[in-house]
Amino acid sequence: MKVDILWSKFLTEIKDDLTSLSYDTWFKDTELYKLINGKAYIIVPMPIHKKHLADNYSELILNHLNNITGTNFELVFLLREEIEQEEKKNNSIKEENIQSSIEITGVPHNQAQSNLKSKYTFDNFIVGNSNKFAHAAALSVAENPGNMYNPLFIYGNSGLGKTHLMHAIGNYITENSNRRVLYVTSDQFIQDFIGINKKDDKGTNFNYVDFFKNKYRNIDVLIIDDIQFLGGATQTQQEFFHTFNSLYNDSKQIIISSDRSPDDLKLLEDRLRTRFCWGLTVNIFPPDFSLRTEILKKKIISGNFEKEIPDDVVEYIASNIGTDVRQLEGSITRLIAYSTIMGGAEITLDLAIEALKDFISKGMGEKNDIQRIQKIVSEYFQISVEDIRSKKRSSNISFPRQIAMYLCRTMTSESFPKIGTEFGGKDHTTVMHSVEKIEKEIKINKDLANIIEKLKKDIGIV
């Protein structure tokens, strides 16, 4: 039997044993490369699939392969890039470079109070290139909490889906197990910690201490949103450090979100930032045009609006509204409301332009702060914006680029990874190095300090 026919039969059979979510995430894009020497070589789309399939689905895969072929195989998961690399070396696949770990873990069943919002699920999270890895990592943790990627640290700008993914993880766990899940914001954690200092009728705080410890340590999964807001609370950071250690040592799952990477959380203690990197850190990037279009169409379908919204209107919104998912969805609500106010006017491109003109100008202004800084710095140093975003390393370009990165960091709320992306896909460490260098230079170079001040006045971002 040819491998493509065999694998098609395999996928048809295994689909019946899985939820549609699990099948689409972990099996839909797999291929059988070859069966040779008692091994089944399976192509997977991303590195995360290797470990997750080996850890959680090996027995199921082997059972189905045995039913179809009558043979027991050893599983080997590999990426297409690995095949291409090895084919360049005379098609010799070296076993030591391909590892398959086969370990099956059970899932207990428990229900718990959680603060979770049921509307946020994996089923209604729209996946695209910008969030595919974060989605796969989140589902991996949901399917095997406490064992896969602990802690899971999700970061990215506001409005890209971090909170949706965190609630989706919690909802999946509570629906499929008996584990106790707790979702809180860092503000709620701070308020609960402050409550420890309250006194009861007997003049003691024992009841409040017991309440706090029971709430945050007698659980199986802690999901804490916007961890960056612990930055100004030193004592609360100390308590979170002890809470983290207690849960982690008991193999309880910890999921954290932030608007910036752990390295960029300078107001948090080093020991906390180090622990955030023990598991898996994933970044959610702004949605591209294709994903923005899908988000808008999903909003339209779920809204059951009486009026049809043409494709050219959807494309106009996707092209002109910023990357914040909330803004994208809000633009549809605004458009429908405007149509209603205008006496039920037909929704056309002209109507959309009129209805969203203030909405779009606001979004574009927020989105272009980095581009504005790049333009003004480029003009000052008489180089092109393309040069400042390029990989050129000549001093007449690299130094203005470092100044621009410094200004982007100090004059906007953007994270190091976001700034790096706007500068031609530079790594966040490159941005950090540039900012630190300019900060030091300003202290000893009065001329540079004057240049920076002039540029800040020209940029004029509030």
C-alpha positions as CSV (number, residue, x, y, z in Angstrom):
1,M,0.0,0.0,0.0
2,K,1.4,3.4,-0.9
3,V,2.2,5.6,2.0
4,D,-0.1,8.5,1.0
5,I,-3.1,6.0,0.7
6,L,-2.1,4.4,4.0
7,W,-1.9,7.7,5.8
8,S,-5.2,8.9,4.3
9,K,-6.8,5.7,5.7
10,F,-5.0,6.3,9.1
11,L,-6.3,9.9,9.3
12,T,-9.8,8.8,8.5
13,E,-9.8,6.2,11.3
14,I,-8.0,8.3,14.0
15,K,-10.3,11.3,13.4
16,D,-13.2,9.3,15.0
17,D,-11.1,9.0,18.3
18,L,-10.4,12.7,18.6
19,T,-12.2,16.0,19.0
20,S,-12.3,18.1,15.9
21,L,-10.0,20.6,17.7
22,S,-7.4,18.0,18.6
23,Y,-7.5,16.5,15.1
24,D,-7.2,19.8,13.3
25,T,-4.3,21.0,15.6
26,W,-2.2,17.9,15.9
27,F,-3.0,15.6,12.9
28,K,-4.6,17.5,10.0
29,D,-1.2,18.7,8.6
30,T,0.8,15.6,9.2
31,E,2.1,13.2,6.5
32,L,3.6,9.8,6.4
33,Y,7.1,10.1,4.9
34,K,8.1,6.4,4.8
35,L,7.9,3.0,6.5
36,I,11.4,1.4,6.7
37,N,13.3,-0.9,9.0
38,G,10.4,-1.1,11.5
39,K,10.1,2.7,11.8
40,A,7.3,5.0,10.7
41,Y,8.7,8.4,9.7
42,I,5.9,11.0,10.2
43,I,6.2,14.6,8.9
44,V,4.9,17.3,11.3
45,P,4.5,21.1,10.7
46,M,6.2,22.5,13.8
47,P,8.7,21.4,16.5
48,I,6.0,21.5,19.1
49,H,4.1,18.7,17.3
50,K,7.1,16.4,17.8
51,K,7.0,16.4,21.5
52,H,3.3,16.6,21.9
53,L,2.5,13.8,19.6
54,A,5.2,11.6,21.2
55,D,4.1,12.4,24.7
56,N,0.3,12.2,24.3
57,Y,-0.7,10.3,21.2
58,S,1.9,7.6,20.6
59,E,-0.2,4.7,21.8
60,L,-3.2,5.8,19.7
61,I,-1.0,6.2,16.6
62,L,0.6,2.8,17.0
63,N,-2.7,1.1,17.5
64,H,-4.2,2.5,14.3
65,L,-1.0,1.8,12.3
66,N,-1.0,-1.8,13.6
67,N,-4.7,-2.3,12.6
68,I,-4.0,-1.0,9.1
69,T,-0.6,-2.7,8.4
70,G,-0.5,-5.6,10.9
71,T,2.9,-4.4,11.9
72,N,4.3,-2.7,15.0
73,F,6.5,0.4,14.3
74,E,8.7,2.7,16.2
75,L,7.6,6.3,15.7
76,V,9.9,9.0,14.4
77,F,8.6,12.6,14.1
78,L,10.4,15.0,11.9
79,L,10.0,18.4,10.2
80,R,10.0,18.8,6.4
81,E,13.1,21.0,6.7
82,E,14.9,18.1,8.4
83,I,14.1,15.9,5.4
84,E,15.3,18.5,3.0
85,Q,18.6,18.9,4.9
86,E,19.2,15.2,5.0
87,E,18.3,14.7,1.4
88,K,21.1,17.1,0.5
89,K,23.3,14.6,2.3
90,N,22.5,11.7,0.0
91,N,19.1,11.0,1.5
92,S,20.7,9.5,4.6
93,I,18.6,10.1,7.7
94,K,20.7,9.8,10.8
95,E,18.8,8.3,13.6
96,E,20.8,10.1,16.3
97,N,19.3,13.4,14.9
98,I,15.7,12.3,15.2
99,Q,14.4,11.6,18.7
100,S,11.0,10.1,19.6
101,S,9.9,10.1,23.2
102,I,7.0,7.8,23.9
103,E,5.3,8.5,27.2
104,I,1.6,8.4,28.0
105,T,0.2,10.3,30.9
106,G,-3.3,10.0,32.3
107,V,-5.7,12.9,33.1
108,P,-7.7,13.0,36.3
109,H,-11.1,14.5,36.4
110,N,-12.1,17.3,38.8
111,Q,-14.3,20.5,38.6
112,A,-13.4,23.8,40.2
113,Q,-14.4,27.5,40.6
114,S,-12.2,29.4,38.2
115,N,-13.3,33.0,37.2
116,L,-13.2,31.8,33.6
117,K,-15.2,33.3,30.8
118,S,-17.0,30.5,29.0
119,K,-17.2,32.5,25.7
120,Y,-13.4,32.1,25.2
121,T,-12.6,28.7,23.8
122,F,-10.2,27.1,21.4
123,D,-13.1,26.5,19.0
124,N,-13.7,30.2,18.5
125,F,-10.0,31.3,18.5
126,I,-9.1,32.1,14.9
127,V,-5.7,30.7,14.0
128,G,-3.3,32.3,11.6
129,N,0.4,32.6,10.9
130,S,0.9,35.2,13.6
131,N,-0.6,33.1,16.5
132,K,-0.3,29.5,15.2
133,F,2.6,28.6,17.6
134,A,1.0,30.2,20.6
135,H,-2.3,28.4,19.9
136,A,-0.5,25.0,19.6
137,A,1.5,25.6,22.8
138,A,-1.7,26.6,24.7
139,L,-3.6,23.5,23.5
140,S,-0.6,21.4,24.4
141,V,-0.7,22.7,28.0
142,A,-4.5,22.3,28.1
143,E,-4.2,18.7,27.1
144,N,-1.5,17.9,29.6
145,P,-1.3,20.5,32.4
146,G,1.6,20.4,34.8
147,N,3.6,18.2,32.5
148,M,3.9,20.2,29.3
149,Y,5.7,23.6,29.3
150,N,5.5,24.8,32.9
151,P,5.2,27.7,33.2
152,L,3.7,28.8,29.9
153,F,4.5,32.5,29.4
154,I,2.5,34.2,26.6
155,Y,3.3,37.8,25.6
156,G,2.4,40.3,23.0
157,N,0.7,43.7,22.5
158,S,-2.8,44.3,23.9
159,G,-5.7,43.0,21.8
160,L,-3.9,40.1,20.1
161,G,-5.6,37.2,21.9
162,K,-3.5,36.5,25.0
163,T,-6.5,36.6,27.4
164,H,-8.6,34.5,25.0
165,L,-6.0,31.8,24.9
166,M,-5.6,31.8,28.7
167,H,-9.3,31.4,29.2
168,A,-9.5,28.7,26.5
169,I,-6.8,26.7,28.3
170,G,-8.7,27.0,31.6
171,N,-12.1,26.1,30.0
172,Y,-10.6,23.1,28.2
173,I,-9.1,21.8,31.5
174,T,-12.3,22.2,33.5
175,E,-14.4,20.6,30.8
176,N,-12.1,17.6,30.4
177,S,-10.7,17.0,33.9
178,N,-11.4,17.4,37.6
179,R,-8.6,19.9,38.1
180,R,-9.1,23.1,40.1
181,V,-8.4,26.1,37.9
182,L,-8.1,29.8,39.0
183,Y,-7.9,32.7,36.6
184,V,-6.9,36.1,38.1
185,T,-5.4,39.4,36.9
186,S,-2.3,40.6,38.6
187,D,-4.4,43.5,40.1
188,Q,-6.7,40.9,41.8
189,F,-3.6,39.1,43.1
190,I,-2.3,42.4,44.6
191,Q,-5.7,43.2,46.2
192,D,-5.9,39.7,47.7
193,F,-2.4,40.0,49.1
194,I,-3.2,43.5,50.6
195,G,-6.2,41.8,52.3
196,I,-3.8,39.7,54.4
197,N,-3.1,42.8,56.5
198,K,-6.7,43.1,57.5
199,K,-7.8,42.2,61.0
200,D,-10.8,40.1,62.0
201,D,-13.0,40.6,65.0
202,K,-10.4,38.9,67.2
203,G,-7.7,41.4,66.1
204,T,-5.8,38.8,64.1
205,N,-5.3,38.2,60.3
206,F,-5.2,34.4,60.4
207,N,-8.4,34.0,58.6
208,Y,-7.2,36.3,55.7
209,V,-3.9,34.4,55.5
210,D,-5.7,31.1,55.3
211,F,-8.0,32.4,52.7
212,F,-5.1,33.7,50.5
213,K,-3.1,30.5,50.8
214,N,-6.1,28.3,50.1
215,K,-7.2,30.4,47.1
216,Y,-3.7,30.5,45.4
217,R,-2.0,27.3,46.5
218,N,-4.8,24.7,46.9
219,I,-5.3,24.6,43.1
220,D,-4.0,22.7,40.1
221,V,-3.8,25.5,37.6
222,L,-3.0,29.2,38.2
223,I,-3.6,31.5,35.3
224,I,-2.5,35.1,35.9
225,D,-3.0,37.9,33.4
226,D,-0.9,41.0,32.9
227,I,1.9,40.1,35.2
228,Q,3.7,43.4,34.2
229,F,1.5,45.2,36.7
230,L,3.3,43.5,39.6
231,G,6.2,45.8,38.7
232,G,5.6,48.4,41.4
233,A,4.6,46.1,44.2
234,T,7.7,44.7,45.8
235,Q,6.1,42.8,48.7
236,T,3.5,41.3,46.3
237,Q,6.3,40.1,44.1
238,Q,7.8,38.3,47.1
239,E,4.5,36.6,47.8
240,F,4.1,35.7,44.2
241,F,7.6,34.2,44.2
242,H,6.6,31.9,47.1
243,T,3.3,31.0,45.4
244,F,5.0,30.2,42.2
245,N,7.5,28.0,43.9
246,S,4.8,26.1,45.9
247,L,2.8,25.4,42.8
248,Y,5.8,24.6,40.6
249,N,7.3,22.2,43.2
250,D,3.9,20.3,43.3
251,S,3.8,20.1,39.5
252,K,0.9,22.4,39.3
253,Q,0.5,24.3,36.0
254,I,1.2,28.0,35.9
255,I,0.2,30.2,32.9
256,I,1.3,33.8,32.7
257,S,0.6,36.6,30.3
258,S,2.3,40.0,29.7
259,D,2.5,42.7,27.2
260,R,6.3,42.2,27.0
261,S,8.8,39.3,27.2
262,P,10.3,38.2,30.5
263,D,13.6,39.9,29.7
264,D,11.7,43.2,29.2
265,L,10.1,43.1,32.6
266,K,12.8,45.2,34.3
267,L,10.6,46.2,37.3
268,L,10.2,42.6,38.3
269,E,12.8,40.8,40.4
270,D,15.4,38.8,38.6
271,R,14.5,35.6,40.3
272,L,10.9,35.9,39.0
273,R,12.0,36.7,35.5
274,T,14.3,33.7,35.6
275,R,11.5,31.4,36.7
276,F,9.2,32.7,33.9
277,C,11.7,31.3,31.4
278,W,11.8,27.8,33.0
279,G,9.0,26.5,30.7
280,L,8.0,27.8,27.3
281,T,7.8,31.5,26.3
282,V,5.7,32.3,23.3
283,N,5.0,35.5,21.5
284,I,1.7,36.4,19.8
285,F,2.4,38.7,16.8
286,P,0.0,41.2,15.3
287,P,-2.4,39.5,12.8
288,D,-1.6,39.8,9.1
289,F,-4.1,40.9,6.5
290,S,-5.4,37.4,5.9
291,L,-6.0,36.8,9.6
292,R,-7.6,40.2,10.1
293,T,-10.0,39.3,7.3
294,E,-10.9,36.0,8.9
295,I,-11.5,37.7,12.3
296,L,-13.9,40.2,10.7
297,K,-15.8,37.5,8.8
298,K,-16.1,35.5,12.0
299,K,-17.5,38.6,13.8
300,I,-20.0,39.1,11.0
301,I,-21.2,35.5,11.1
302,S,-21.5,35.3,14.8
303,G,-23.3,38.6,14.9
304,N,-26.2,37.4,12.8
305,F,-26.5,40.9,11.3
306,E,-29.6,41.5,9.1
307,K,-27.5,43.4,6.6
308,E,-24.9,41.9,4.4
309,I,-21.4,43.3,4.5
310,P,-19.7,43.1,1.1
311,D,-16.2,41.7,0.7
312,D,-14.7,45.0,-0.4
313,V,-15.9,46.6,2.9
314,V,-14.3,43.7,4.9
315,E,-11.0,44.2,2.9
316,Y,-11.1,47.9,3.5
317,I,-11.5,47.5,7.2
318,A,-8.8,44.8,7.3
319,S,-6.4,47.1,5.4
320,N,-7.0,50.3,7.4
321,I,-7.9,49.4,11.0
322,G,-4.9,48.6,13.3
323,T,-4.0,45.1,14.4
324,D,-5.9,45.2,17.7
325,V,-8.6,42.4,17.5
326,R,-10.9,44.4,19.7
327,Q,-10.7,47.4,17.3
328,L,-11.3,45.1,14.4
329,E,-14.4,43.7,16.0
330,G,-15.5,47.1,17.2
331,S,-15.4,48.5,13.7
332,I,-18.1,46.1,12.6
333,T,-20.3,47.1,15.5
334,R,-19.7,50.7,14.7
335,L,-20.5,50.2,11.0
336,I,-23.8,48.4,11.7
337,A,-24.8,51.1,14.2
338,Y,-24.0,53.8,11.6
339,S,-26.1,52.1,9.0
340,T,-29.0,51.8,11.4
341,I,-28.8,55.5,12.4
342,M,-28.7,56.5,8.7
343,G,-32.2,54.9,8.3
344,G,-31.0,51.4,7.5
345,A,-28.8,52.5,4.6
346,E,-27.2,49.8,2.5
347,I,-23.7,49.0,3.6
348,T,-21.3,50.0,0.9
349,L,-17.6,50.9,0.7
350,D,-18.5,54.6,0.6
351,L,-20.7,54.2,3.7
352,A,-17.9,52.3,5.5
353,I,-15.4,55.0,4.7
354,E,-17.7,57.7,6.2
355,A,-18.7,55.6,9.2
356,L,-15.2,54.6,10.2
357,K,-13.2,57.8,9.3
358,D,-12.6,58.8,12.9
359,F,-12.1,55.1,14.0
360,I,-9.5,54.6,11.3
361,S,-7.6,57.8,11.8
362,K,-7.3,57.0,15.5
363,G,-6.1,53.5,14.9
364,M,-3.6,54.6,12.2
365,G,-2.2,57.3,14.5
366,E,-1.5,54.7,17.3
367,K,0.0,52.3,14.8
368,N,2.4,54.7,13.2
369,D,4.3,56.0,16.2
370,I,7.3,53.8,15.4
371,Q,7.1,54.6,11.7
372,R,7.0,58.4,12.5
373,I,10.1,58.1,14.7
374,Q,11.9,56.2,11.9
375,K,11.0,58.8,9.3
376,I,12.2,61.8,11.5
377,V,15.4,60.1,12.5
378,S,16.1,59.1,8.9
379,E,15.6,62.7,7.7
380,Y,17.8,64.1,10.4
381,F,20.7,61.8,9.5
382,Q,20.0,62.0,5.7
383,I,19.4,58.3,5.2
384,S,16.4,56.5,3.9
385,V,13.8,54.8,6.1
386,E,14.6,51.6,4.1
387,D,18.2,51.9,5.3
388,I,17.2,52.3,8.9
389,R,15.1,49.1,8.6
390,S,17.7,47.2,6.7
391,K,20.5,44.8,7.9
392,K,23.2,47.3,6.8
393,R,25.9,47.6,9.4
394,S,27.9,50.7,8.3
395,S,28.3,53.2,11.1
396,N,26.4,56.0,9.2
397,I,23.3,53.7,9.3
398,S,23.7,51.5,12.4
399,F,24.1,54.5,14.8
400,P,21.0,56.3,13.6
401,R,19.2,53.0,13.8
402,Q,20.2,52.6,17.5
403,I,19.0,56.1,18.2
404,A,15.7,55.4,16.5
405,M,15.3,52.2,18.5
406,Y,16.1,54.1,21.7
407,L,13.5,56.7,20.9
408,C,10.9,54.1,20.1
409,R,11.5,52.4,23.4
410,T,11.4,55.6,25.5
411,M,8.7,57.5,23.6
412,T,6.2,54.7,23.0
413,S,4.8,51.8,25.0
414,E,5.9,49.3,22.5
415,S,7.8,46.2,23.7
416,F,11.3,45.2,22.5
417,P,10.0,42.4,20.3
418,K,7.5,44.7,18.6
419,I,10.2,47.4,18.0
420,G,12.5,44.7,16.6
421,T,9.7,43.6,14.2
422,E,9.3,47.2,12.9
423,F,13.0,47.4,12.2
424,G,13.2,44.6,9.6
425,G,12.6,41.7,12.0
426,K,15.5,42.4,14.4
427,D,15.8,40.2,17.5
428,H,14.6,41.9,20.7
429,T,18.1,41.5,22.2
430,T,19.4,43.8,19.4
431,V,16.9,46.5,20.4
432,M,17.8,46.1,24.1
433,H,21.5,46.5,23.3
434,S,20.8,49.6,21.3
435,V,18.7,51.2,24.0
436,E,21.3,50.4,26.7
437,K,24.1,51.8,24.5
438,I,22.4,55.1,23.7
439,E,21.5,55.5,27.4
440,K,25.1,55.2,28.4
441,E,26.3,57.5,25.6
442,I,23.9,60.3,26.5
443,K,25.4,60.5,30.0
444,I,28.9,61.1,28.7
445,N,28.3,62.8,25.3
446,K,26.6,66.2,25.6
447,D,26.3,66.6,21.8
448,L,24.4,63.3,21.5
449,A,22.1,64.3,24.4
450,N,21.3,67.6,22.5
451,I,20.5,65.6,19.3
452,I,18.2,63.3,21.2
453,E,16.3,66.2,22.8
454,K,15.9,67.9,19.4
455,L,14.6,64.7,17.8
456,K,12.1,64.2,20.7
457,K,10.8,67.7,20.1
458,D,10.4,67.0,16.3
459,I,8.7,63.7,17.0
460,G,6.4,65.2,19.6
461,I,4.6,62.0,20.6
462,V,2.5,62.5,23.7
